[in-house]
Amino acid sequence: MAERIVVLDAISESVAQKLRALLPEGFELDHGTAQGDDHLAEIIAEADYAITGQVGVSRDVLQAAQRLKLVHKWGVGVDNIDVAAAREFGIKIARTTGSNAVAVAEFTIGLIVCALRHLAHGHHRLQQREWRNWGGSEPYTLHNKTVGLVGFGAIGKAVAHRLRGFDCEILYFKPNRLAPTEERALGVGYATMNELLQRSDVVSLHCPLTPETAGVIDRAALQAMKPTAALINVARGGVVAEDDLVWALEHHEIHSAAVDVYEIEPLPADSPLIGVANLTLTPHLAAMAADTFEPSVRRMYDNIALVSRGEPVPQLDSVVD
């Protein structure tokens, strides 16, 4: 009898077919068709394995699972999974560490240029049939700027590598500083959080959402930044206090911002972020690239197959074993 994998996200049938085409022998796949815990509890009840991309997996959902062995994150951050509940119920958690690093890093560079050069503003004006190539805050090049990376895992390192071509000075902050030899090899310098905020022309967030990072970019942090600096968030929405970001942009405390992740997703239609000048918004797109689809899916399936055979998930991908 085939083991059942359920993708909790409400994906399209065309994506489901692509996923099924890569399924290993002995597995079948179903997927969500609606939002909300009631629906998730229903489809996870008879699942052996669950995959989640952007859908939250609560304690109630996990408790509804009758034979679930593993929840696999399609990506890296597991803040949308109740890890404590999974551990209590004996459910393993895995992720695809580093699988989206190139995609997110390239997207980050795009958002930096977009914010500094007001690309979204220009596009919007032309869509409104208005030729306006100047206005608002000054545009800046990325060349020769100081870029501060908050968080320096696989994605942060991939961003740093791509910034070299812009002749940027690259600072990073993370709780555990790298060895000086590794810093030199990567072409980066360590800074405290306060130093990074004060010195950077661009502050780019690549840290996980944890109790320590929740709301770390608040009004005080934004006021510590240069008035000509841009903020980029491709990490998690909760890392930035959104009301404080709106305030900082409206009061010209910073130059601009570009945001791909939000405290509430999907972003509510009445969000105060919508319509703010010098703020570029994208709907959690950074990790999405056709190039990474098959390698990431095969890696998830390989981890699922390991659990099916009673073997451990590789340490790199294991969150709860």
N, C-alpha and C positions, 0 to 999 in steps of 0.2 A: 504494500500500500504506500502510495506517494506521501511524502511529508509536505506540509502546507506552509508556504511563505506568504505573508500578507504585507503589502506595502500600505502603510497607514495613511499616507498622503493621498488626496483625491486626484490622482494622475489621470491623464487621458487614456483612452483605449489604445491609441497608437503607441504611446510610451509603454503601456503594459505589454503590447505585442513585442516590442523591442526587448523588453526584459525577459519575456518568455522564450524568445529565440536563443538567449544565452543560458537558460536554465540547465544545470547539470541533470543527469539522469536520476530519477527517483524523487523529484520535487515537482510541485505544482505551485502556481502563483495566482493570488487574487489581490485586489487593491481597494482602497477606500473610494467612496463615491460622494461623501458628504463630510461636513465638519461637525465637531462636537464630540464630547466624551461618550454619549449614548451610542452613537454610531461606531466609534472606535471599540468600545466594549463589546459590541455585537460581533464585529469582524475579527477581533483578536481571540474570541472565546475558544475557537477550535484550532487556532494557529499553533504551529510548532516553532515558528520563527517570525519575527516582525522586523520590518525595515521602516525607519522614519527619516525623512529629510528635514522638513520644517514644522512638522506636526508635533505638538506637545504630548508626551506620554505620562499621564498622571498615575498616582497610586490607584485610583479607582479603576482606571483602564487595565493596569497590570493585574489587579486583583481579580478582574473578570476573566483573565486567561487561565484556561484549565490545564494546558499542557505545554505552555510556552517555555522554551529552553534558552532563547537568546533574543535580545533586542539589538539590532544593528543600526548604527547611525550611518546615513548616507552623507558622509562628510566627516567633520572633526568634532565640533562642539557638542557636548552632551548635556548642556544646561536645560534642554527641553525634555529631558528624561528624568523621572524621579529615581535617581540612582540609589538612594537609601531604601526605597520600597523594593526595587529590583533585588538588591542584596538581601533584604529580609525574606523575599519570596523565593530565593534561590535561582533567580533568572540572571543569566550572564548578559553583559553589555560589551559591545565591540564597536570600533569605528575604523575609518580608512585614513589613518594618520598621514598627512602630507599629500594625499591624493589630489587635492584641489589647490595646492600651493601655487603652481604656475598660473592657473586661471585667475585666482584671486589677486596675485601679484600684478599681472597685466592689467586687470580691471582697476586696481589701485592707482597705477600710473595714469590710466585714462581719467579717473576721477580727479586726480591732482591737477592735471592739465586743464580739465573741464572747469574746475573751481577757480584756478588762477587766471584763466583766460576768458571766463564767462561764456563758454560754448553753449551751455543750455539756454542762457539768456538770449544769445543771438538767434538760436534755433527757434525759440518761442516767439520772438519778435517777427521773424520772417513768416512763421506759420500764421501770424496775425496780419500778414501782408504789410508789415511795417519795416522799412529799411532803416535800421538803427545800429550802427557798428560801434557806438561809443555811448557811455552813460553809466552812471553809478560809480562804483569804486574803480580804481585804476587796475588794469590788467598787468600781470607779471609773468615772466618766463620762469621755468623750473631750473634752467641752467644756473649752476654755481650757487644754488640756495642751500640752506641748512635744513635737512629733513630729520625730524625726530620720530622714531618708531617705538611705540608703546607696546611691548610684547615682542619677543624675538625668537619665535619658534620657526617652523618650516616656512610659513608664509612671510614672516618678517624678514627672514634671510633672503628669500626669493625677491622681495621688494628691494632690499639693499643691493642685491646683485644687479638689478635692472636700473637702479639709480646711478650706477657708476658712469653710464653713458651720458648722463647729464652733468657730470663734474660736480656732483653734490657732496657737501659734507654730511655724513650720516651719523646721527646719534641714536643710541638705543637705551631703553630702560626695561629691565626685567628684575624680578626679585633676586635671582642668582646670577651674578655677573660672570661673563665668560672669562676664560684665561686670556691674558694679554696676547699670547701667541695666536689664539683664535681670532681675537679682535683685529689684529694686524692682517691676518689672512683674509678676513672678510671686509677689510677696509672700513671699519666702523669704530666709533668711540663711545664709551659708556658715559651716561649722565644720570644724575638723580632725576626724579620726576619733575621737581621744581626747576632744575637747570634746563631740562629738555623743553619744558613749556616756555621758558623765558628766551631761549636761544633760537628756537626753531622757526623757520619760515613756513613750514608745513608740519603739522602734527598728525600722524597717521596711526590709527588704532588697530592692533593685531593681537590683543590679549583675550583670554577666555573670560566669560562672565562668571565671577566668583563673588563671595561675600566681600572680598577685599577690593575688587574692581568695580562693583556695582556703584554707579553714580560717581565714579572717580573724576570724570570730566563734568564738573559742576560750575556754578557761577564763579567761584574763586579761581578755579583752574583756567577758565576762559579769560578772566581778567588778567591772569598772569601771562597770557600769550601776547605776542606782538599785535598791534592793531592792523598790521599788514599780513598777518598769518592766516593760513587756511587749515581747517580741521577736516579730516577724512575718517569716516567710520565704516569699516567693512568687518568689524569684529562682532559685537552683539549690541542690540539696542539699549539694553540696560546699563551699558558702560557710560553712556552719555545721559545726563539729565536733560530731557528734551525741552522742557520749559525754559531752562537756563540757556540752552542753545538759541532758542528763539529770541530771548531777551538780548543775548550778546550780539546777534546779527542785527536786530532792530536798533540797538544802541551803538552800533559800529565798534564794538569792543574787539572784533576780529574781522578780517577781510571777507571771508567766505567759508562755506562748508559744503561737503558732499557726503551724503548718507545713503547707505544701502540696507541698513538694518534698523529695527525699531523696537520700542518697548512693547508695542502691541502689533502683531502681524496677523492678517493683512492690515496695512495702515488704514485706520478709520477715515472715512470721507470727510469728517469734520476735524481732522487733526490740525492743530495750530501750526504744524510744520508746512502745510500746503500753502503756497502763495507767498512765502517769505522771500524777500529779495536776497540775492547772492547765496541761495541754498539750492543745490542740485539734489534731487531725490530719485532713487532707483529702487525697484521692488525686489530686493534680495536676489540680485542677479550675479553677484561676483563669482560664485563657484560654478556657474552654469556654462559649460562649453561642450559642444558635440565631441571634441577631441578626447575629453576625459571620461565620457559616458561608459564606453565598453571596458576600459581598464578598471574603473572604480566598481562597476557592477561585478566583473569577474572576481575582483578581490573580495567583495562582500560574499559572493557565492562560495569562494574558497574557504572563507572563515566559517560560513554556515555548514559546509561539508565537513570541516574539521570537527565541529561540535556534534554533528550527526554521527560521526565515527567514534565519538568519545575522546577525541584528542583536543589539546589546549589550543586556543587562539594565540597566534604570535604575540609576544609581550608588547610589541610596538602598537598593536591594535586593541589589546585587551584593556578594558576599563574595569569591569567586574567579572572575575573568573569563578 
